[in-house]
Amino acid sequence: SIVLVSALIFHQQTRLSQDVQPALAFIILWGALIWLSMVEGSQAAMVGLAPVDRRLYKETHPISYQICEYSHQGDNLDRYLMGRQF
């Protein structure tokens, strides 16, 4: 489907590619896809790491440890997941 959408963009058969340069529309498409994949990946990682003892990766992955310390406090994870639904 990405090949089809890219072809439609370069042939100016989408509204965005008609309003701006097709190259800019292509960059916007890939930027949105990369952003979406990071958001979905972070959601899967937060849910998957919830039952794991955080001391196991405290030294090797300090940024992940800090994020999980905050996101797994109280009902933060539940609120994040509910917010992603709407």
N, C-alpha and C positions, 0 to 999 in steps of 0.2 A: 504494500500500500504506500510505503514511503517513496518508492520509485514512481508510482502513478501520480502522487501529489506533487512530487518534484517536477515531473514532466508537465503537469498542468500549470505549475507556477511559471516555468520557462516559456510556455506557449501563451502566457497571459490569459489563462482561462479560469483564474480565481479572482475574486473581488480585490484582495490585497495586492496581487501582482498587477492588476489594472490600475490601481491607485498610486502605487509606488514602483520603483524599479524592481524587476523580477529577482535580481541578485539580493536586494534588501529583504524581499519576501522570503527567499530561500534561507537567509541568515536568521530571520525571525523564526521560521519553522524549526530550524535545528536548535536554536537557543531555547525555544519552548520545549522541545523534546528532551534536551539535556537537563533542563530544570525539572521537568516532570519525572524523569528517571531518578534524579537525586532525591526528590521528595518521596517517591515511592520506595526507593532503597532505604532511606532513613527510617521510614515507617516500619518496614520489614525488620530492619536491624534493631530498632527499639523494642519491638514486640518479641523478637527472637532472643534478645539479651536479657529480658526481664527475669527469667528464672535462673540465669547463670550468676554464680558468685563473682562479684565485681573485683575481688582481690586477685582473681586469676589473670586479669589483663590490666591491672593498675600500673605496673611498671612498663609493660611492653606497648600499651596503647593509652597514653595518659589523656589524650583529648577525648577518646571514646569513654574513658572512665569518668571524666568530668561531666560530659553530656549525660551519661546514664545516671550519675549521682543526682543531678538536677531533675531529669525527666522521670525517674522512678520514685521520687518523693511523693508521698500522699497519693492524690488522685490525678497528678499531672499527666500521666500516660493515658488514662481514660479520657481526660478532657481533650488531649491532643487528638486521640482517635475519633472522638465524637465531633470535634471541630472539623475534621477532614471529611465527615459525611455530608456536611451541609455547605 
